[in-house]
């Protein structure tokens, strides 16, 4: 199966005094190229060391810039006790999710209600 990925930053943790960003929350969504309704997501947080020298002002940061920091950090950071990087772990996890078989619940002799649920008539009379 082939799929595309979309990376996003969902939140940044910063020090208010100088805007130093110490953590980014990240979400990676995979979407099947042949069926856009088939998606999977993985996420995580990425911590940053305080940079030496001049920092980019917080209000001047862009999502693409922070995503580059995340990818660089995760590409070099090993998963504790494992022989691969955090980036490789995220990619492998997403690939495993995307390759799971599609599942559905239901009963072929009962139509779902307007909310997609199956009312099997359980109750008292």
C-alpha positions, 0 to 999 in steps of 0.5 A: 500500500502506498500512502502520503504523510502530513506532518503538523505541530499541534502545540509548542511549549516555551518560556515566556521570558525569552520565547525559548521553545523547549518542546513541540507536540507532533502529529503525523497522518498517513493517508492511503493514496487510493482511498483518502478515507483510510488514514492512520496517525502517530504522534509524539513530543520532541524536546529541544536544547536551549540554543547558544547565541541568538534565538529566532523570536517566537513570533517569527517561527513557522511550522515548517521551520519547527518541523525541520527541527523535529525531523533533525532531532528525531533522525539523530535520537536513538530510541532507548534500548533499541537500535533505531532512531525516533524518526524510524520508529515513527515511520515504522509505526505509521507503516504498520497502522496503514497496513492493518486490514480494514475492519467493520462491525455489523450484521448483514441482515440489519441496516445501520441506523442514521448514526451508523449503529446497529440496533439489534432490538435488545430491551424488555417488553 
